[in-house]
Amino acid sequence: MSANLLTSKEIKRYASDAQFDLCGITTPKVIPHAAQRLRKWLKKGLQGEMSYMEKEPERRIDPSKTLAGVRSIIMLAINYYQPDQASPGPEYGRVARYARGRDYHKVFESRTKNMLKAIQNDHPDLNVRQEFRWFVDYGPFLEKAYAEKAGMGYIGTNSMLITEEFGSWILLSEILTTLELAPDVPVPGRHGACGSCRRCVDHCPTGAIIAPGVVDANKCISYLTIEKRTEIERELRKKLNGKVFGCDICQEVCPHNQRAQPTRHIEFTPASGVGEFLDLKKVCEMSDREDFLELTAGTALTRPKLAGLRRTASAILAHNAEPKNGS
C-alpha cells in the first residue's frame, strides 16, 4: 500500500483491531478556551502538590512543541467500567474502578505499539516519511480537550469527558503524527451540555468541584489518595469515605453514566490486579518495598508508593475507630 492511501477511516480500523473502544481524529491547532482554563487553574494553585503540571505549560497547550511538524492527533479510548460489590467491612478500603486491574499505562502501551506495528507493516514507507509519538497521561497534553475536539464526547461539570457510548468510564491516550488525516467534527452543542444538573457537585464529599469543569485538586479524593505526598488535612481525612485509592463518586452519580456497560477488557477486571478492596490493616503492616511491590506490581497502585498508600489506609482506619455521634 502507498502511504497516501492511509485515511482516517483506516486509522480507526487499525484502532479497533488493536482493541481500542473509541477513536477520534482532530487537528493539533491550539484550543484557546482550554489553554486559558489551564493557565487560570495553575495560577490559582488548584494543582496542589503536582508540580509537574507547572513545568512547561505551553508544551501541554501546543502539540507542535512536543512534535515538530505535527498535522494530526489520533485520540484513543478504552472503557473500564465494572459494577461495584458490597464492602466486606470498614477494615477494607475501596479502590477506584480504573485501578483494580492491570496498570492502564501498560495496557495502552501494548495496544498502541500493536496498532502502529500493523500500520507500518501495511505502509512500510511510513517509518521514514511520517513520524508518530504517543502518550498515555504522563505526557504534556490536554487530552480531554483534544478528545472533545475530536468528537468523542464533551467535558462535563465534573471535568470528565462524557461519551455517548460509555459515559465517562473511559481512559484516554493519544498519538501525535505528521500524517495529515481528515478530522472528526466535535459534538454539537457540547458546551454546557450538563445543563442545570449539579449531582456531581452536590455529592462530592469534599466540595472539590468549584465550577463547571473545574476541580480543586487540593480537595479531590483522587488527588489526596494518589498524588499528594504530605499529610492529608484532618478535615479531609474524615471525608475519604473508605476510598483508599482514587474516587468514583462524581461519576457514579452522573445521569450520563446510566448507560455504562461493563468493560470487555480482562486487564481492567479485579482478577487482573489488586481487586476492588484492600485490607487496610495489612497495608499498614507492610514494612518494606518488597511487601508493597508484591501487592501492587503491575498496577496503578505503585503511584503513591508505600508511604502514601499506608498513610491513607491508616487515616481511614483511624477515622473509622473514632466514636460517632450518638454512640
C-alpha positions as CSV (number, residue, x, y, z in Angstrom):
1,M,0.0,0.0,0.0
2,S,1.0,3.6,-0.5
3,A,1.2,6.0,2.4
4,N,-1.1,8.5,0.8
5,L,-3.9,5.9,0.9
6,L,-3.8,5.8,4.7
7,T,-7.1,7.5,5.6
8,S,-8.9,8.4,8.9
9,K,-11.2,5.5,8.2
10,E,-8.3,3.2,8.0
11,I,-6.7,4.6,11.2
12,K,-10.0,3.8,13.0
13,R,-10.0,0.3,11.7
14,Y,-6.4,-0.2,13.0
15,A,-7.5,1.2,16.4
16,S,-10.5,-1.2,16.5
17,D,-8.3,-4.1,15.6
18,A,-5.9,-3.1,18.4
19,Q,-8.9,-3.3,20.8
20,F,-9.5,0.3,21.4
21,D,-13.2,1.1,22.1
22,L,-13.2,4.6,20.6
23,C,-11.0,6.6,18.2
24,G,-11.3,10.2,17.2
25,I,-9.1,12.4,15.0
26,T,-8.5,16.1,15.2
27,T,-6.0,18.8,14.2
28,P,-3.2,20.0,16.5
29,K,-4.4,23.6,16.5
30,V,-4.3,25.1,20.0
31,I,-7.7,25.2,21.8
32,P,-7.9,28.7,23.2
33,H,-10.5,28.1,25.9
34,A,-8.7,25.0,27.1
35,A,-5.4,26.9,27.2
36,Q,-7.0,29.8,29.2
37,R,-8.6,27.3,31.6
38,L,-5.2,25.6,32.3
39,R,-3.4,28.9,32.9
40,K,-6.1,30.1,35.3
41,W,-6.1,26.7,37.1
42,L,-2.4,26.8,37.6
43,K,-2.4,30.5,38.7
44,K,-4.9,29.7,41.4
45,G,-2.8,26.8,42.7
46,L,-5.5,24.3,42.1
47,Q,-2.9,21.7,41.0
48,G,-1.9,21.2,44.7
49,E,1.5,19.4,45.0
50,M,1.5,18.3,41.4
51,S,4.5,20.5,40.5
52,Y,4.9,18.6,37.2
53,M,1.8,20.3,35.9
54,E,3.6,23.7,36.3
55,K,6.5,22.7,34.1
56,E,6.4,24.0,30.5
57,P,2.6,24.5,30.4
58,E,2.9,25.8,26.8
59,R,4.0,22.4,25.7
60,R,0.9,21.0,27.3
61,I,-1.2,23.6,25.4
62,D,0.5,23.4,22.0
63,P,1.1,19.9,20.5
64,S,3.6,21.4,18.0
65,K,6.0,22.0,20.9
66,T,6.1,18.3,21.5
67,L,6.3,17.1,17.9
68,A,7.6,19.4,15.3
69,G,5.5,19.2,12.1
70,V,2.5,17.5,13.7
71,R,-0.5,17.6,11.5
72,S,-3.0,15.3,13.2
73,I,-3.9,13.9,16.6
74,I,-5.3,10.5,17.0
75,M,-7.3,10.1,20.2
76,L,-7.9,6.6,21.6
77,A,-10.2,5.4,24.4
78,I,-10.9,2.2,26.4
79,N,-14.0,1.6,28.5
80,Y,-13.0,0.3,32.0
81,Y,-16.4,0.3,33.8
82,Q,-17.2,-2.5,36.2
83,P,-20.0,-2.7,38.8
84,D,-19.2,-2.3,42.5
85,Q,-19.6,-5.1,45.0
86,A,-20.8,-4.7,48.6
87,S,-18.0,-3.7,51.0
88,P,-16.7,-6.6,53.2
89,G,-16.4,-4.2,56.1
90,P,-14.9,-1.0,57.5
91,E,-11.5,-2.5,57.7
92,Y,-11.3,-2.6,53.9
93,G,-10.7,0.3,51.6
94,R,-12.2,0.6,48.1
95,V,-10.0,1.0,45.0
96,A,-11.3,3.2,42.1
97,R,-12.6,1.2,39.2
98,Y,-9.8,2.1,36.7
99,A,-7.1,0.8,39.1
100,R,-8.4,-2.6,40.1
101,G,-6.8,-4.5,37.3
102,R,-3.6,-4.0,35.4
103,D,-1.9,-0.6,35.1
104,Y,-3.7,1.1,32.3
105,H,-0.4,2.7,31.1
106,K,0.9,-0.8,30.2
107,V,-2.4,-1.7,28.5
108,F,-2.3,1.4,26.3
109,E,1.4,1.0,25.6
110,S,0.9,-2.6,24.4
111,R,-2.1,-1.8,22.2
112,T,-0.7,1.4,20.7
113,K,2.5,-0.4,19.7
114,N,0.5,-3.2,18.1
115,M,-1.6,-0.6,16.3
116,L,1.5,1.3,14.9
117,K,3.2,-2.0,14.0
118,A,0.2,-3.0,12.0
119,I,0.1,0.3,10.2
120,Q,3.8,0.2,9.4
121,N,3.6,-3.4,8.2
122,D,0.9,-2.3,5.7
123,H,2.6,1.0,4.9
124,P,6.4,0.4,5.2
125,D,7.2,3.8,3.8
126,L,5.7,5.5,6.9
127,N,8.6,4.7,9.1
128,V,10.7,7.2,7.1
129,R,8.1,9.5,5.7
130,Q,6.0,10.0,8.8
131,E,6.5,10.3,12.5
132,F,4.4,9.1,15.3
133,R,4.6,10.0,19.0
134,W,2.2,8.6,21.6
135,F,1.4,9.3,25.2
136,V,-1.0,8.0,27.9
137,D,-1.3,10.6,30.6
138,Y,2.3,11.1,31.5
139,G,3.0,13.4,28.5
140,P,2.3,17.1,28.4
141,F,-1.0,17.1,26.7
142,L,-4.6,18.4,27.2
143,E,-6.1,15.0,26.4
144,K,-9.7,15.6,27.4
145,A,-9.8,18.9,25.5
146,Y,-8.5,17.3,22.3
147,A,-10.8,14.3,22.7
148,E,-13.7,16.7,22.9
149,K,-12.4,18.4,19.8
150,A,-12.1,15.0,18.1
151,G,-15.8,14.4,18.5
152,M,-15.5,11.7,21.2
153,G,-17.8,13.5,23.7
154,Y,-17.8,16.6,25.8
155,I,-16.3,17.7,29.1
156,G,-18.9,17.7,31.8
157,T,-19.3,19.6,35.0
158,N,-17.1,17.1,36.9
159,S,-14.3,17.8,34.3
160,M,-14.6,14.2,32.9
161,L,-15.0,13.5,29.2
162,I,-18.5,12.2,28.7
163,T,-19.1,9.9,25.7
164,E,-22.3,8.7,24.2
165,E,-21.2,5.1,24.2
166,F,-19.7,4.7,27.7
167,G,-20.5,7.8,29.7
168,S,-17.3,8.9,31.4
169,W,-15.9,5.5,32.2
170,I,-13.1,5.7,29.8
171,L,-9.3,6.1,29.8
172,L,-7.6,8.2,27.1
173,S,-4.3,8.1,25.1
174,E,-3.1,10.0,22.1
175,I,-0.9,9.6,19.1
176,L,0.7,12.8,17.6
177,T,1.6,12.3,13.9
178,T,3.0,14.2,11.0
179,L,0.5,12.3,8.8
180,E,-2.4,14.6,7.6
181,L,-5.7,13.0,8.3
182,A,-9.3,14.2,7.9
183,P,-10.5,15.4,11.4
184,D,-13.8,14.5,13.1
185,V,-16.4,17.0,14.0
186,P,-16.9,18.0,17.6
187,V,-20.2,17.0,19.2
188,P,-22.7,19.8,18.5
189,G,-23.7,22.0,21.4
190,R,-21.3,20.3,23.7
191,H,-20.6,23.3,25.9
192,G,-23.0,23.5,28.9
193,A,-24.5,20.1,27.9
194,C,-24.8,19.2,31.6
195,G,-27.4,22.0,31.9
196,S,-28.5,22.7,35.4
197,C,-27.5,19.3,36.8
198,R,-25.4,19.6,39.9
199,R,-25.3,15.9,41.1
200,C,-21.5,15.7,40.9
201,V,-21.1,19.0,42.7
202,D,-23.6,18.2,45.4
203,H,-22.3,14.6,46.0
204,C,-18.6,15.4,46.1
205,P,-17.8,14.9,49.9
206,T,-15.0,17.5,49.9
207,G,-16.5,20.2,47.6
208,A,-13.7,19.7,45.1
209,I,-15.8,20.7,42.0
210,I,-15.7,24.5,42.3
211,A,-17.1,25.5,38.9
212,P,-18.3,23.6,35.8
213,G,-15.3,21.6,34.5
214,V,-13.0,22.9,37.3
215,V,-11.7,20.7,40.1
216,D,-9.6,21.9,43.0
217,A,-7.1,19.1,43.3
218,N,-6.3,20.2,46.9
219,K,-9.7,18.8,47.9
220,C,-10.2,16.0,45.4
221,I,-10.1,12.5,47.0
222,S,-8.4,11.0,44.0
223,Y,-5.6,13.6,44.4
224,L,-5.4,13.2,48.1
225,T,-5.0,9.4,47.9
226,I,-2.7,9.2,44.9
227,E,-0.8,12.3,44.2
228,K,-0.5,14.2,47.5
229,R,2.8,13.3,49.2
230,T,2.3,15.2,52.5
231,E,-0.2,14.5,55.2
232,I,-3.9,14.8,54.4
233,E,-5.6,17.5,56.5
234,R,-7.7,16.2,59.3
235,E,-11.0,17.6,58.0
236,L,-10.4,16.0,54.6
237,R,-9.3,12.6,56.2
238,K,-12.8,12.5,57.7
239,K,-14.3,12.6,54.2
240,L,-12.4,9.8,52.5
241,N,-15.4,7.5,52.8
242,G,-13.2,4.4,52.8
243,K,-11.6,5.4,49.5
244,V,-8.0,4.1,49.7
245,F,-7.0,4.8,46.1
246,G,-9.0,7.2,43.9
247,C,-12.7,8.1,43.9
248,D,-15.6,7.4,41.6
249,I,-18.3,9.3,43.3
250,C,-18.7,12.2,40.8
251,Q,-19.1,9.6,38.0
252,E,-21.4,7.2,40.0
253,V,-24.0,10.0,40.4
254,C,-23.8,11.3,36.9
255,P,-27.0,10.7,34.9
256,H,-25.0,10.1,31.7
257,N,-23.4,7.1,33.3
258,Q,-26.7,5.2,33.5
259,R,-25.6,3.9,30.1
260,A,-22.4,2.4,31.4
261,Q,-21.6,-1.1,30.3
262,P,-19.1,-3.5,31.8
263,T,-15.7,-3.5,30.2
264,R,-14.8,-6.2,27.7
265,H,-11.1,-5.9,28.6
266,I,-10.0,-8.5,31.1
267,E,-7.0,-6.4,32.0
268,F,-9.2,-4.0,33.9
269,T,-11.1,-6.6,35.9
270,P,-10.2,-7.2,39.6
271,A,-8.9,-10.6,38.8
272,S,-6.0,-9.0,36.8
273,G,-4.8,-6.8,39.7
274,V,-5.3,-5.8,43.3
275,G,-9.1,-6.1,43.1
276,E,-11.9,-3.8,44.4
277,F,-10.8,-3.8,48.1
278,L,-7.6,-3.6,50.1
279,D,-7.3,-5.0,53.6
280,L,-6.3,-1.7,55.4
281,K,-4.6,-3.4,58.3
282,K,-2.4,-5.5,56.0
283,V,-1.5,-2.3,54.1
284,C,-0.5,-0.6,57.4
285,E,1.6,-3.6,58.4
286,M,3.7,-3.6,55.2
287,S,7.2,-2.8,56.3
288,D,9.3,-2.6,53.1
289,R,9.3,-2.1,49.4
290,E,9.2,-5.8,48.7
291,D,5.9,-6.2,50.6
292,F,4.5,-3.2,48.7
293,L,5.5,-4.4,45.3
294,E,4.2,-7.9,46.0
295,L,0.8,-6.3,46.3
296,T,1.0,-3.5,43.7
297,A,3.5,-4.5,41.0
298,G,2.0,-4.1,37.5
299,T,-0.9,-2.0,38.8
300,A,-1.6,1.8,39.1
301,L,-1.3,1.5,42.9
302,T,2.5,1.9,42.7
303,R,1.9,5.6,42.1
304,P,1.6,6.8,45.8
305,K,4.4,4.5,46.9
306,L,4.3,2.6,50.1
307,A,4.3,5.7,52.3
308,G,1.3,7.2,50.5
309,L,-0.8,4.1,50.5
310,R,0.0,3.3,54.1
311,R,-0.8,6.9,55.1
312,T,-4.2,6.7,53.5
313,A,-5.0,3.3,54.9
314,S,-4.0,4.5,58.4
315,A,-6.2,7.6,58.1
316,I,-9.3,5.6,57.1
317,L,-8.8,3.1,60.0
318,A,-8.3,6.0,62.5
319,H,-11.4,7.7,61.3
320,N,-13.4,4.5,61.5
321,A,-12.3,3.9,65.1
322,E,-13.4,7.4,66.2
323,P,-16.6,7.5,68.3
324,K,-19.6,8.5,66.2
325,N,-22.3,11.0,67.3
326,G,-24.8,9.3,69.4
327,S,-22.6,6.4,70.3
